């Protein structure tokens, strides 16, 4: 495991007045680059050949337009841990931003043991997103007292509607979710998916069988500042998923007919900015505070910067309760959170995740506290 001493030694060689902000060319890289430029940092995007046009062409900086200053194009994203590439990034005094694509394409082993660059965020916590990891998100929520859906140890215990979260065979970073309300239904549906080649036996063995909580789904996008010891709610959003959204737009009768011919997919295609009732904000902040507290105890120094709790509001009585079904322990996926009012209530204007990161980095540089926000 790359240690804090390793990162400290690297920072000692950096010119911290000339930092470059780096990201993998996917997920939230444009938002990260825009925030960096807003606060005077250069940026660099590491791209995979065949997926570089967004960064190399369409949003390249020049003539007062664009946000991407520089790109490095690799055959595969995973090659970012090659010594040659790391050396180039180190020469630029690069501080790197982890996001979900970084986790998926590079892998936790390489991130923890080979990626010798300062990460803005908690390197040790990234793996906790995975449900089969020790001290994972379920463990953290249980320790923190955060409500989350019941998790079934074996399919034979299913006694209500559940959502089975199993990785796809061809896109292992996507989940072939399916519903079941009994052991028999679980068996029938899993047999269908196995026969179709949608999932594998190995993936099914690792699947999570989780109670499906009915309610309004909202993502709480937070930022924890170690420099100010302050939790902020940057914004709230909900997801657009294909082909689930298309199916839900049909009348019930047609939904049933369509489902005879196609399987429901929940592949994320985008986000919608949404707001919550003001009376729910205190509960949202309390959940975030509980998570920050448990992260400091279990993964010292704890969460740094952006994270998200994805929740479903149940109706009660006596009141609506947020049940958290997923956690993001790095840059969240929605750049649209700035279009909800919550960062504006605190900072006086809407602030994106990328800009809030740059603000924290600038403060750390000015106060000579960079080592407090990187791992």
Secondary structure, 3 states (H helix, E strand, C coil): CCCHHHHHHHHHHCCCCCCEEEEECCCCHHHHHHHHHHCCCEEEEEEECCCCHHHHHHCECECCECCECEEEEECCHHHHHCHHHHHHHHHCCEEEECCHHHHHHHCHHHHHHCCCCEEECCHHHHHHHCCCCCCCHHHHHHHHCCCECCEECCHHHCCCCEEEECECCCCCCCECCEEECCHHHHHHHHHHHHHHCCCCHHHHHCCEEEECCCCEEEEEEEEEECCCCEEEEEEEEEEEEEEHHHHHCCCHHHHHHHCCCCCCCEEEEEEEECCCCHHHHHHHHHHHHHHHHHHHHHCCCCCCEEEEEEEEEECCCCCCEEEEEEEECCCCCCHHHHHCCHHHHHHCCCCCHHHHHHHHHHHHHHCCCHHHCEC
